[in-house]
């Protein structure tokens, strides 16, 4: 029974990897199209601050997708949960949120919450590196 569950889990992860490949491809095409659209719209070859932030947001989203892709590949190859990579993905996600955050509409509590999350993730990453913990075997 346990063997069936493990095969099922690997099958689900494989399907997720294929679907994520499609999403990453579409995201890269979208990023290229957005860059092209921004570059050719007046003023030509100049980007506004809002356009740059939008492009950075999409770029970081593609980067996050690639990090998820890598973590799933590691799990399928080694059947280990890569803790360090999971924390790096979370740090990248929060960094994306901070970069594209509209400070004018963000509440004080929202900013404090983001700060707490950033500090917690930094502490987690530090402790993982210091303790030498990289993954956990799931078999």
Secondary structure as GFF3:
##gff-version 3
##sequence-region A 1 139
A	DSSP	alpha_helix	2	40	.	.	.	ID=ss1
A	DSSP	alpha_helix	49	78	.	.	.	ID=ss2
A	DSSP	beta_strand	80	81	.	.	.	ID=ss3
A	DSSP	alpha_helix	83	100	.	.	.	ID=ss4
A	DSSP	alpha_helix	108	131	.	.	.	ID=ss5
A	DSSP	beta_strand	136	137	.	.	.	ID=ss6
###
